[in-house]
Amino acid sequence: MISERRRSQKTKEDGAIYEGEGKADREVMIVSGAVKFDGLGRTVKAWYPITEAKSKTPGMFNGNKNESVDPTVTTYDVLNRILTVTLP
């Protein structure tokens, strides 16, 4: 998925989730984590990836966020330098 600024919003890849010893892997789509930009186009929040069932339409946008973990938060100074990166 691409935004109006020609920036990649989401990517989807086939994946398999390990279910345990002697069990078959679960086939899923791995959807890249959501990203929030500020008015200057800088990344200020980034979430972990999520999974979705393969039965969904591959080209359909998935706007969900991984709410189980706080996002990575980045702050900048007036010269566009990174001040802090707060990891979850």
C-alpha positions, 0 to 999 in steps of 0.5 A: 500500500502506498500513501499520497506522498508515495511512501510505503504504508503497509507490506504483506508477506506470506509467513508461517507461525510455529504452533509447537512440537508435532503440530503443523505451522499456521499459514498467515499473512504478516502485515508490517507495523503501522507508522505515524508521521508528524507534519514534517514527514518524520516517523514519530511512532512505529508499531510491531507487525501483526498477522492476519488470516490468509483468507483475507484479500491480499490487496486489502489495507489493514489499518490495525495496530498491535495494541498489545505493546506500546509503539516505539516513539521518536522525538526530534529537535528543531534541527531534525536530529533525533533526540530520543527513541523510546522502545516498548 
